Every structure is written in C-alpha cells, then in structure tokens.
Amino acid sequence: MKNVMSLVDLQREEAYIKELTQDRPIASLPFAGRYRLVDFALSSMVTSGIRNVGVLLPENKARSILDHLRSGKDWDLARHHKGLFYLPPVRPENGEKASDLRNIYYNLNFVENSNEEFVLLARATCVYNIDFNKVLKFHRERGADVTVVTSRAWHSDPCSGLIVQPGENGRVRDAAIKPSLKEGEYRSLGIFLMSKELFCNVVRYAFEHGGTDFRRDAILKQATGLKFYTYIHEGFAARVCSTPAFYLSNLKMLDQSVWEELFMKENAPIITKVKDMSPTEYKEGANVKNSLIANGCEIHGTVENSVIFRNVTVAPGAVIRNSVVMEDCVLEAQAEIEYVITDKEVTITQGKRLRGAVNFPVMIGKHITI
C-alpha cells in the first residue's frame, strides 16, 4: 500500500470510560495482558504495507502514548524516509473547543505534503486485525469516494457511534450517529478511506464552516453526491469506549477462536512495545482455569476465567474469577475478587472480598489499596 498514508486519531470522548482514562487516552489502555489499544490500528497499518503514519496526539495526556510508541521502532517505523510522525494539537483559542476535526485541520499540511494518493484515517479505540489491502481493493472496485469500515456489533454499548445501513454491493443506504449502540447494528470501527484530495477538501470545508466532529461534519453532512460505501469486516472486532465494553472485550480473549484470529494470523502479527520479563511462576497449590496470564506473574492461588497482566502476584488462598487485573497488582492471602477491573499497582489486602456483576464490574483505580 505504497500509495496510502494513514492518520491515527487519538482524540476521543471518554465520558463512559473515565475511570480508566484519567491520566491516559483510550488508545493507551492496556488490553489482553500485554498490548495497548493503539497496537491494533497501528499493526494493521504496518502489516498492510503502510509506511507513512501520522499520530494525531490528544490535547492532554499524551505522555503514555509517547512512552509506548517511542520512535516506532517496534513497528518498523523508525525510518529515514517516512515512518512515524507525531502531530501535535493546537491549543484552542477564543472559546474554541478541542475536537478531532480541529486537530486534523491544523495538521492538514502533513497530509498535503505527502505523495500518497489515499488517506486512511483510523481511531485507536477498536480491537481488530484487518488487512487494509482488502479495504483498498474494495474501495477501488466500487469506485467509492468514501469507504467506512464497519462490523456487526456483538453487544450493546452506551457510547454514541456511527451506524450504517449497508445496501446492495456495500453502498450505504443510510448513516447516523446514535447516542447508544444495539447488538446486531453495523457500527463504524472509526476507519475511513478516501483520496487525499477529497479528504483535505471535506476537512477544510467542515472546519471552516463551524464543524467540530469529523464523522458528522466532514462525512455525514457532505455525503450527498458522494459514493459512500461500507466495507464490512466479518472477523472479530471490539469497540472499546466504555468500562463494560473494556471488560467484555478483554474476556472475549479467552475464546480460543477469537485469540487465534487476532494474534495468530500468518504475516499479520499484532505488534507491541517489547518488555523483557521472566516467565510466570505457578507455585505449588496454584489452580488456573481458562485464563490469560502474561509473563512476570507469581501465582499461588486460584485464577479462573480472567485476564491477568504482567507482574501480578496472587498469594496462597487468593481467588480471582471473571476479572481483569492489570500490571503490578497484588492479591494478598485469602483475598477474593469476582467481576472486577483493577488498574495498575492495586493491592487487595488479606481477606478482603470484592464482587461486581458481569454488566457492572467493580472498577478500582491506580495505586489503590483495599
């Protein structure tokens, strides 16, 4: 895909996942034991052959994304020619509101100065492994002006999102931004493909006429007269923009078919920042069932149907069920958690018990001791 350049958009409404995004953007959220959400969009771009990638940084909370991506070396984007570029936000003035459209508009020179024919814009809030060569082929075969990548929702979600009604041959019959999403609807994965000329034109027109939202003002309001198509991704995809969605999507990784589709595709790995750490130690008395456990952990107790990130300690008699436990957490002896999400460096002290529900998991923030 030498004729496609890409933008990774990190500007995202975080109202429904604010417990996990107080000091990080959604794109930096840990996922599946060792990854970050941004890894999925960036890896799909790189394995599809895209070598010119711009990362649209959020107005605040950029430190974690910079620390994770660094020079882009892990994704083979630390290059003398093209590679990974950080596109900084411009501070709002005169009462302006920070928005994705504003961020794109003030970085249009990066797009205009590239020599690629097409622009692929992707939000880093979804989990997928997509070959964008197939999206480009679909786009060309249909003679499309704009192609949005969608998938069928496998669960309901309180977050707003772009919903499309696909017609014959993938032509979009109708599209709308809904305040919440229902299971079975075709929702956007935040991925748009169009020519560089059209991209610059719709962004410039939308922003200069008072627009703030790329989907609404650059796409939907200007869709009349455009050949608007949707490429439906038939594989697994998860949209992570609420705490319940984060929880359910992580536990989906315990499904072997989902795991293999995302992480075992030939010549299409999901790449992340390398961290060297010793293997997990399963001590005498450890009891582990249907769980995903990263390296560096020490397991003495019971872990069932859970996702455990790096360097977690589960003491003798401690129990973890149906939970997501992030890095450097400690469960002391006889502590028990079920339907719980713990952020980094949480300690559950001896004998404490926490229990949520599958649709309302208990959320424990960073550095908290209970």
C-alpha positions in Angstrom: 0.0 0.0 0.0 2.7 2.4 -1.0 0.0 4.8 -2.3 -1.8 5.1 1.1 -0.8 7.2 4.0 -2.5 6.9 7.4 -3.6 9.0 10.4 -4.2 7.6 13.8 -6.7 9.7 15.7 -6.3 9.7 19.5 -8.9 12.4 20.2 -11.9 10.6 21.7 -14.8 11.3 24.0 -14.1 9.4 27.3 -17.2 10.1 29.4 -18.1 6.4 29.6 -14.7 5.1 30.5 -13.3 8.0 32.6 -12.3 5.7 35.5 -9.6 4.2 33.2 -8.7 7.3 31.3 -8.0 9.9 34.0 -4.3 10.1 33.0 -4.2 8.3 29.7 -6.1 8.4 26.4 -8.2 5.4 25.4 -5.6 4.5 22.9 -3.1 3.8 25.7 -5.5 1.4 27.6 -3.8 -1.9 28.3 -5.5 -4.9 26.7 -5.3 -8.7 26.6 -2.4 -9.0 29.1 0.3 -7.2 27.2 -1.0 -4.9 24.5 -2.4 -1.3 24.2 -5.4 -0.4 22.1 -3.3 1.7 19.7 -1.4 -1.5 18.8 -4.3 -2.9 16.8 -4.8 0.0 14.4 -1.0 0.6 14.0 -0.2 -3.1 13.5 -2.9 -3.5 10.9 -1.5 -0.5 9.0 2.1 -1.7 9.1 1.3 -5.3 8.2 -0.8 -4.0 5.3 2.3 -2.2 3.9 1.6 1.4 5.0 4.9 3.2 5.8 3.8 6.8 6.3 1.9 7.1 9.6 0.9 10.3 11.4 -0.3 10.1 15.0 -2.7 12.9 16.0 -1.9 13.5 19.6 -4.6 14.5 22.1 -4.6 17.9 23.7 -3.7 16.4 27.1 -2.5 13.0 28.4 0.0 12.3 25.5 2.8 11.1 27.7 1.7 7.4 27.9 1.3 7.2 24.1 4.7 8.7 23.5 6.3 6.4 26.0 4.6 3.4 24.3 5.3 4.2 20.7 8.6 6.0 21.1 10.4 6.1 17.7 8.1 3.5 16.2 11.0 1.0 16.1 8.9 -2.0 17.3 6.6 -1.4 14.3 9.5 -0.9 11.8 8.5 2.8 11.5 11.8 4.3 12.7 12.9 5.3 9.2 15.0 8.0 7.5 12.2 8.3 4.9 8.6 8.4 6.0 7.8 6.3 9.1 6.1 7.5 12.3 5.3 11.2 12.8 3.7 12.8 15.9 1.2 15.5 15.0 0.7 17.9 18.0 -2.6 19.5 18.8 -3.0 23.3 18.6 -4.3 24.8 21.8 -7.8 26.2 21.4 -8.2 30.0 21.4 -11.1 32.4 21.6 -13.5 29.9 23.1 -12.8 27.2 20.6 -13.4 23.6 21.7 -10.9 20.8 21.3 -12.1 18.3 18.7 -10.9 15.6 16.3 -11.8 17.8 13.3 -9.9 20.7 14.7 -6.8 18.5 15.3 -6.9 17.2 11.8 -7.5 20.6 10.2 -4.4 22.1 11.8 -2.3 19.2 10.7 -3.5 19.1 7.0 -0.1 20.2 5.8 1.3 16.8 6.8 -1.3 15.2 4.5 -0.9 17.6 1.7 2.9 17.3 1.7 2.7 13.5 1.4 3.0 11.9 -2.1 0.4 9.1 -1.5 -2.9 9.0 -3.4 -5.1 7.9 -0.5 -5.6 8.7 3.2 -6.7 6.1 5.8 -7.9 7.6 9.0 -8.4 5.3 12.0 -9.4 5.9 15.6 -7.3 3.9 18.1 -10.3 2.7 20.1 -11.0 -0.6 18.5 -9.7 -4.2 18.6 -9.2 -5.9 15.2 -6.7 -7.4 12.8 -7.6 -6.1 9.3 -5.8 -6.3 6.0 -6.3 -2.8 4.7 -5.2 -4.0 1.2 -8.7 -5.7 1.0 -10.3 -2.4 2.0 -8.4 -0.5 -0.7 -9.3 -3.2 -3.3 -13.0 -2.9 -2.3 -12.8 0.9 -2.5 -11.4 0.8 -6.0 -13.6 -1.9 -7.3 -16.7 0.1 -6.2 -15.4 3.4 -7.5 -16.1 4.7 -4.0 -15.4 8.3 -2.9 -15.5 7.3 0.8 -15.3 3.9 2.4 -16.0 3.3 6.1 -15.1 0.1 7.7 -17.8 -1.4 9.9 -18.6 -4.6 11.7 -21.7 -6.1 13.3 -22.0 -5.3 17.0 -21.9 -8.4 19.2 -23.1 -6.5 22.3 -24.9 -3.3 23.2 -23.0 -0.2 24.2 -23.9 3.1 26.0 -21.5 5.1 23.8 -22.5 7.1 20.8 -21.4 5.8 17.4 -21.8 5.9 13.7 -24.3 3.3 12.5 -24.8 2.5 8.8 -27.3 0.6 6.8 -25.5 -1.3 4.0 -27.3 -1.7 0.7 -26.5 -3.6 -2.5 -22.8 -4.1 -3.2 -21.9 -2.2 0.0 -23.4 1.1 -0.9 -24.5 3.0 2.2 -28.3 3.4 2.2 -28.4 5.5 5.4 -26.0 6.5 8.2 -26.5 8.2 11.5 -24.7 9.0 14.8 -26.7 7.3 17.5 -26.4 8.1 21.3 -26.0 4.3 22.0 -25.5 1.1 20.1 -27.5 -2.0 20.0 -26.4 -5.6 19.4 -26.6 -6.5 15.7 -26.2 -3.0 14.3 -23.5 -2.2 11.8 -21.2 0.2 13.6 -18.2 2.1 12.4 -14.8 1.0 13.6 -13.6 4.5 13.1 -11.8 3.7 9.9 -12.3 5.9 6.8 -10.6 5.6 3.4 -10.7 8.3 0.6 -8.5 10.1 -1.8 -6.1 12.7 -0.3 -7.7 15.5 -2.3 -11.2 14.6 -1.1 -10.0 14.2 2.5 -8.4 17.7 2.6 -11.4 19.3 0.9 -14.1 17.8 3.3 -12.0 18.6 6.4 -11.2 22.1 5.3 -14.9 22.9 4.4 -16.3 21.3 7.6 -14.0 23.1 10.0 -14.2 26.5 8.2 -18.0 26.3 8.4 -18.1 25.7 12.2 -17.8 21.9 12.3 -16.2 20.1 15.3 -16.9 16.4 14.6 -15.2 14.6 11.7 -17.9 11.9 11.4 -20.8 14.3 11.5 -19.4 17.4 9.8 -16.8 16.1 7.3 -18.6 12.8 6.4 -22.4 12.8 7.0 -23.1 16.4 6.2 -21.2 16.2 2.9 -22.2 12.7 1.9 -24.8 13.9 -0.5 -23.4 13.5 -4.0 -20.6 11.2 -2.8 -20.3 7.5 -3.5 -20.4 6.4 0.1 -19.6 2.7 0.7 -19.0 0.4 3.7 -16.5 -2.4 3.9 -18.0 -4.9 6.4 -15.2 -6.6 8.4 -16.5 -10.2 9.0 -13.9 -11.1 11.6 -13.8 -10.2 15.3 -13.9 -6.6 16.2 -14.5 -4.8 19.5 -15.2 -1.1 20.1 -13.8 0.0 23.4 -15.3 3.2 24.6 -17.0 2.3 27.9 -16.0 0.4 31.0 -18.4 -2.5 30.3 -17.1 -2.8 26.7 -13.5 -2.8 28.0 -14.3 -5.6 30.4 -16.3 -7.7 28.0 -13.8 -7.3 25.2 -10.9 -8.4 27.4 -12.8 -11.5 28.5 -13.5 -12.3 24.8 -9.8 -13.0 24.5 -10.4 -16.2 26.5 -12.2 -17.6 23.4 -9.5 -19.5 21.5 -11.0 -18.8 18.1 -11.0 -15.1 18.8 -7.4 -15.2 20.1 -6.2 -17.1 17.1 -7.9 -14.7 14.6 -6.4 -11.6 16.3 -3.0 -12.8 17.2 -2.1 -15.8 15.1 -2.7 -14.6 11.6 0.2 -15.5 9.3 2.3 -12.5 8.4 0.0 -10.2 10.3 1.0 -10.1 14.0 -0.3 -7.6 16.5 2.9 -5.7 17.4 3.6 -4.0 20.7 6.4 -2.5 22.8 8.8 -5.2 23.9 9.2 -5.7 27.6 11.7 -8.4 28.7 10.4 -10.2 31.8 10.8 -13.6 33.3 8.1 -16.3 32.7 5.2 -16.6 35.1 5.8 -18.9 38.0 3.0 -21.3 39.0 3.7 -22.3 42.6 2.5 -25.4 44.5 -1.2 -25.1 45.1 -1.9 -22.8 42.1 -5.2 -23.5 40.4 -5.7 -21.8 37.0 -8.6 -22.4 34.6 -9.5 -20.7 31.3 -7.4 -17.6 31.9 -4.9 -15.5 30.0 -1.8 -14.7 32.1 1.1 -12.5 31.0 4.7 -13.0 31.9 6.3 -12.0 35.2 3.5 -13.2 37.4 3.6 -15.3 40.6 0.6 -17.5 41.1 0.0 -19.3 44.4 -3.9 -19.2 44.5 -6.8 -19.6 42.1 -7.4 -17.8 38.8 -10.5 -18.6 36.7 -11.9 -17.0 33.6 -9.7 -13.9 33.9 -7.1 -11.8 32.1 -4.0 -11.1 34.2 -1.4 -8.6 33.0 2.3 -8.6 33.8 3.9 -8.9 37.2 0.8 -9.7 39.2 1.1 -11.6 42.5 -1.7 -14.0 43.6 -0.9 -15.1 47.2 -1.9 -18.5 48.7 -5.6 -18.8 49.2 -6.3 -15.7 47.0 -9.0 -16.1 44.3 -9.6 -14.2 41.0 -12.7 -15.0 39.0 -14.1 -13.3 35.9 -11.8 -10.3 36.3 -9.3 -8.1 34.5 -6.2 -7.4 36.6 -3.6 -5.0 35.2 0.2 -4.8 35.8 1.9 -4.9 39.2 -1.2 -5.8 41.3 -1.1 -7.9 44.4 -3.8 -10.1 45.9 -2.8 -11.0 49.4 -3.7 -14.2 51.2 -7.4 -15.1 51.2 -8.4 -12.1 49.2 -11.1 -12.7 46.6 -12.3 -10.7 43.6 -15.0 -11.5 41.1 -16.3 -9.3 38.2 -13.6 -6.7 39.0 -11.3 -4.5 36.9 -8.2 -3.3 38.7 -5.9 -0.7 37.2 -2.2 -0.8 37.7 -0.5 -1.2 41.1 -3.6 -2.1 43.1 -3.3 -4.1 46.3 -6.2 -6.2 47.7 -5.2 -6.8 51.3 -5.6 -10.1 53.2 -9.1 -11.4 53.5 -10.9 -8.7 51.5 -13.7 -9.7 49.1 -15.0 -7.7 46.2 -17.8 -8.7 43.8 -19.4 -6.9 40.9 -21.6 -8.2 38.1 -21.0 -9.1 34.5 -22.7 -5.9 33.3 -21.4 -3.7 36.1 -17.9 -4.8 37.1 -16.3 -3.1 40.1 -13.6 -0.7 39.0 -10.5 0.0 41.1 -8.3 2.9 40.1 -4.5 3.1 40.0 -2.4 2.8 43.1 -5.3 2.0 45.4 -5.0 -0.3 48.4 -8.2 -2.0 49.7 
